[in-house]
Amino acid sequence: MATVILVANAVVTVLLAWMTLNHFQLVEYDPMDIAVNQFQRLVFYSQLDGSVRAPPETFMTVPEIIQSRGYPVEIHHVTTEDGYILELHRIPGSVNEPVNTESTHKKKPVFLQHGIFATDFVWAVGPSNGSLAYILADHGYDVWMGNSRGNTYSRKHKTLDPDSEKYWDFTWEELGQYDLPNSIDYVLKVTGQQKVSYVGYSLGCAIFYVGANLRPELNDKIEVMIGLAPTSTVQVLDNAFKLVAPLSNPLKYVMQWTKTGLFLPSDGLSSRFLRFVCNSSHIGSATCQTINFYVFGYSETTNSSLVHVLVGHYPAGGSPKTMLQFFDNYNSGGNFTRFDYGESGNLERYGTAEAPKYQMELVTAPTYLLWSKTDPVSTPRDIEWLAMRLGNLKGSVEVNAPVFSHGDFFMSTQASKLVYEPLLKMLPPP
């Protein structure tokens, strides 16, 4: 096994570099590429040496996964004020529970928001007794899962073509100013409730803080906000991103020059190649686990089968500016600011030479934080910074484990016990 890991580590650097170069994409693949993808599903993903088989959920959509578990599922669409069409997935009841409008309207809604370049798969691909979406449904909540603009499920617009550069011209700002408030308003309208509980993971927390700054009325619609591995300021990075972050400015120029639009698509050439590698052999599987550790941090409890499912759903595409904004916060010494367009661009957009900082005291919704001391992305230093500034912090809870990575919040075999059980105590009764 040690030899396998050494070989995996040897190829990871080459793979990451190749992935970065090949993940820049503006136009969707043509029918030939789609045919190749189908061929990969039928042949390449099976096995090279009979040692690794990708779980079926690697190739299923989130609604298909939910339905296969026996839970009811609904697909809803929200059109934002700036024209983006988002897809929400709803689990209105538990397994074998009769679903009717009257009983569903009485349930407390909980809105779940994923992190950067992801989809709502993070809430639904683990074991049914270890995935937050099903746990909440089993406890009597009305579960709603958001999907940010540009990802696999939310790649539509009223007028803009997703193949156009303009479609992808968005940052955390638009996710917090439009996607989140418009989705929350939709949920409240459909359910007839006055407030919704909000659970964010990673960037799903940051865009809530952005929304609370730019749309202060959002605070009044939230019964409680629970941040899992929350990101805001980025003072410390202990994963592969710290090697890429210093290249933020050169990357901006490269993306402007290449007119990069869609970034890190799930159907991109390198994503498909990575899935092929992961499911090809023990060495391929170890390579993917190593990449997982490089990105999400080392873990002792990661569900190994979920690593294969992960590469089937992640990354799911988005705007390169969302990643660059993350890097800018890190490069600035740990600020939490609006997107930096450079001095002239900032003067034009904000009226100041520097990008303005978000004011965390404007986040007045009751807020809890759940975090880990070994998370390489949302580090204890960043959590301390955040906790000192939030306008209505109700509690900051460290995960009770010596090692717990950023990805463990949805991939750990212990997530239910260490994260979701404490989370249930923070929610209002269903």
N, C-alpha and C positions, 0 to 999 in steps of 0.2 A: 504493500500500500504506500510506503514511503517513496518508492521509486515512481509510482503513479503521480503522487503529489509533486515531486521534483520536476517531472516532465510537464505537468500541467502549469507549474509556475514559469517554466521556461518559455512556454508559448503564449502566456497571458499578455505579456507586454506587446508582442507582435499583433495579437488579436485586437487589443484595445486601440492601438494606433491605426490598424486597418479599419476598424469599426468607425473611428472618428472621421477618417477621411471619406468613408463611403456612406455615412449617415446624412450628409448634406444633400437635400433633395428638394426640388421645386415642383416637379410634375409627377403624377401618379404613374404606375407601371402600365404598359400596354397589355392587350390580351395575351400575348406570348408569355409575358412574365406571370400573368395569372395562371396560365396553363402549367408553367414550370412549378409554381407554388402548389398546385393541386398534385402534380407528379411527386413533389417532395413529400406531401402528406401521405401518399399511397405507398411510396417506396423508401425514400431516404430516411424518414423518421422511424422506420421500423427498427432495424438493428443491423450493425455491421458484423458483429461477432456473437449475436444472440445474448448479449449481456445486459442491455438496457432497453427498456420499452417506455416510451413517453406515455404518461397517463392520458386518458381520453380528454380530460378537461383542458389539456394543452391546446386543443383545437376547437373548443367550444366557445360560444359567446357567453357573456355573463348571464343573460336571461336563460339561455339553454342550461347552464350549470345550475342555476336556482331551480329551474323546473325539474331537472333530473334528480334533485334532492327531495322532491315531493312538496316544495313550497310554492304557494301561488306567486305569480310575478306579473307586474304591469309595466308597460313601456309608455313613458310620457315625454312630450317634447315642449321645450320652453324657448321662445324667441326673445332674445335680449333686446334692450333698447337700441343697441347698435347693430342689430340684425343677425347675430349669430344664433344658430339653432342647436340647442343642447338637448341631449337625451338623458332623462332620469329613469332609474329603475326602482320600482317599488315592490316591497314584500309586505302586503297588507295583513298577513296572518301566518300562523304556524302550519306545520304539516297536518293534513286532515282536518284543519279547522274550517268550518263553514264560513265563507266570506260573504258578508252582506253590507250594504252601504251604511245602514244604521249603526251596526256594531263597530265598523271600522272608523266611523266619524267620532266615536267616543274614545278611541285610543289616542294616546299621546304620540305625536310624530317625532321621530329622531332623524336628523339629516346627517349623512356620512359623506365626508369629502376627502378624496385621495390626495396624494402628493404629486410631485413634479413628474411629467411625462408618463403618468400612470393612468389607469381607469379605475372604476369601482371594483375591479377583480380582487383588489386587496382585501375586501370585506367578505368575499364569497368563495374563495378557492380552497380554503383549508377544510379540515374535517367539520362536519356540521356542528359538532359540539365544541369546536375550537375556532369558529369564524364569527366575527362580531355581528354580522347581518342576521345570521340564523339565531344566535343567542338572544338578540334583542327581540326578534319575532317570537321566539319561544317564551319570552317573558311578557308578552302582551303589548309590545310597542308596534307602531305603524312605521315601518322602516323605509326611508327614502335615501337613495344613493345618487350623488351628483357626478357629472362628467364634465370636465373643463373643456372649453373651446379648443378645437384642433386635435383632440385625441380620437381614438378609433371610432367612438360612438357619436362624437359631436363635431363632425367635420362638414358642416353645411352652413349656408348663409342665404339670406333673402336675396341678395344681389351679387355678392362677391363670389368669384370662382375660387375654390380651394387650390387650384393650380396657379393662382396669381400670387405675386409677391405681397400685394396689399392685404390679402386675407390674413397673412401671418404676422402682420405688423401690430403685435400686442405684447404686453408685459404683465407683471403681477397686477399692475394698476387696473387693467380692464377685467381681470379675473375677479378682483375684489370690488370694483365699482359696478360691474354689470352682471357677470355670471352668477355670483353668489347671491346678491340681493334679489335679483329677478327670479332665481330658483326658489329661494325662501318664500317670496311672495306667492309664487305658484303653488307651493305646498300648502301654505296657509289658506289659499283660496279653495283648493280642492278638498282639504280636510275640514274646513270650517273652524279650525282652531285659531286662537289668538297668538299663540307662541309655539316655537319649535325648539327642541334641544339639538345642539350642534356638536358633532364629534369630528375633529379634523386630525389628519395625520400629516406630519412634516409640513410641506408647503400648503397643505389644506388649512393649517393654522395661520400661516403668514397672510394668506389672502383674506382670512377673516379679520385680522388686525387691520389690513388695508381697507376693507369694507367699512369697518367701524370708524375709520378716519375720514373716508370720503363720503360715506353715507351714514352719519351718526344715528339715524332713525333705525338702523339695523339692530342696534343694541336692544331696543325696546321690544323686538320681536323674538328675542332669544331667552328661553327659560334658563338654560345653562350652556356654557361653552366648555367642552373638554378637549384639551390639546394633547395628542399622543405624539411624543418625540417632536415637540413643536420647534419650527424654525422661524427666526426673525432676523436678529443680528447674527452675523457669522464671524465670531472672533477667532475660533479655532476650527481647523479641519484635520482630521486624522485618517482620511481615506485617500483614494486615488485623485479626488478632485483638487487636493492641495497642490498637485503637480501641474494641473491644467489651469487653475485659477490665475496664476501670474500672466498667462497668455491671453487674458481677457481682451485687452485693447487690440492686439494683432488679430484676434479672432473676429472682432467687430469689423475691421477693415476687410478681412477675407470674405466675410458674409455679405458685406455691402458690395464688394467687387463681383462676387459670384451670384448676387441676387438670391441668396439662400432663403427659401421659404419653409417648407415642411422639414422639421428636424427630428431625427431619431424615430422614423416611422416603423411600425411593427411589421410592415410588409416590405421593408427595404432589403436590399441584397445582403448587407452584412447581418441584419437580424435573422434572415432566413438561414444564412450560413451558420450563425451561432447556434440556432436551434438544431441544425443538422449535426454539428459537432457535439452538442450536449447529449444527444440521444444516440450517438454512434457507437460508443464503447465506454469502458470504465475510465479510460484516459480522458475521453471527451467529457464524461460526467464530472470527473475531478476538475477539469479545466473550468467548467461552468461554476462549480462550487467555489473555486479560487477567485474567479471574476466577481462572484457574489460577495465574497469576503472583501475584495478590493473596494467595492462600491458601498456596501451596506455595513461592513465591519465584521470582525471575527465573531463567530457564534459557536456555542457548544450544544445548542438545542434546536438548530434549524431543521425543519422537516425536509429531508433530502428530496422527497418526491415533489415538493413544492418548488424546488429550484428548477425542475424541468417544466412545470406549469408556468413559472415566472417568465421564462424566456419565450413562452407562447403568447404572452400578453404584454410583456414589458421589454423595451420602452414602447409607448403607444403613440408617440408623435406629439409635437407641439411647436411653439415658436422658439427659435434660438434665443430670443431676447429674455425669456424666462430663466434660462440657464445663465446668461450673461449677467442678469441682475443679481443672481445668487453670488456669482464670482465677484462682482463689483462691491457687494457688501463686505465680502471677505477682504478684498484688496484695500478697502478704505480703512481697515483697522477695526472692523466690527460694527459698522453703522447699519441702520435699518432705514434705507432711503428709497425714494422714488427712482425710477430708471434714470441713469446718468447718460445724457445725450451729448456731453461735452459742454464747454463753457457757452458757446454760441447757441447750441441747441437748448441748453437749460434756460438761458435768458429768454429765448423765444417762447418756451413752453411754461416755465415757472416764474420768470421774472427775476431769477437769481442765477448767479454764476455756477453755484453748486446745486446738485439735486437736493431738494428739501428732505428733511428727516420726518418719518412718520412719528406721531405723538402717541405713545402707548397709553397715556392716561385717558385718552379718548375711548379706549376699549372698556366700556362700563358694564357690559353684560357680565353676570356672575361667571367666573372662570376658574377652571381647575387645570393643573398641568400634571401629566404623567410622563416620567422621563427615566433614563438610565445613565448611570455614571460611566459606562463604557461605550456609549453611543458616539461614533466618530463624526457624526454630522450635527446632531443637536447635543452639544456637549454641556457638561455641568456649568461651565463658565457662562455659556450663552443662556442657559436656564436661569441662572442667578441674575443676569442682566435683565431678562424678561420679567422675572417675578418681582423685581424691585420697582418696575415701571407700570405694570398693568393697573388699570383704574379700579378693578374690583376683583382682586384675586381671592378666591375662597380656599384654595389649598394647592400645595405643590408636593406631589408624591413620587418618591423614588421607587423604581421597580426593585422588588426584593430579590435580587439575584446578583451574584458576583460578576457574571458576564451576560450581557444582554445587548444585542446590536440594534442598529437602526431598523434593519429588516425584520428583526425578531418580533416587532410589534404586530406583525401579521403572519410571519413565517415560523415562529417558534412553536414547538410542541407544548410549551408551557405558557403560551400567550393567554389562554383562557384563565388559568389560575393567577398569573402574575399581573395581567393587565385588565382583562375584561371583568373579572370579579370585583376588583376595586372600582372599576368604572361604573358598574351597575349601582353601586352605593352612592355615586355622585349624581345619578339621574333622579328626577322626580318620579314618584310611583307611576306605573303605566295607567 
